[in-house]
Amino acid sequence: METEASRGFVVAEMNTHHFMFRGAGRNRETARAALLNAWRVHRTALLARYPERTDSIPDEAGMEQHFKIYYLEFEADAGYRDGERIV
């Protein structure tokens, strides 16, 4: 039997200077992990092209020291306007 908790999901968002990163999961922890994985992949690709920027592009361990992570919580099959459930 499906519970209400299993019907929801969370989106973690982080707006950097150039990109909006998002990660989705069943809770804040898994959404944050998905977001930071996306950042890790992005950072790795950047450093492959610009290895001299290693010190200026933060790794995922300390992201909250550089950028705020916001969490949006949703329920499946629900309608939202600006993050507020209306249906």
C-alpha positions, 0 to 999 in steps of 0.5 A: 500500500502506498503511503502519503510520504511515498507520494511526495518528492523534493527538488533542491535548487542552487543558483550559481553565477551562471547556472541553476542546478537542481536535484530531485529525491524522495526527501531533502537529503536525497535531493541535495545529494542529486544536486551536488552530484550534478555540481560535481560532474559540472566542476569536473568538466570545467576543471578538465578544460581549465585546470588552473581554476581548481582553487576558484571553483569550490567542490561539493563539500562546502557548497553552502558556504558559496551558494544557498540551496533551496528546497521545494517539496511537492506531492505527486499528481498535485498542481502548484503555482509559485511553489504553493499547492492549488490543486 
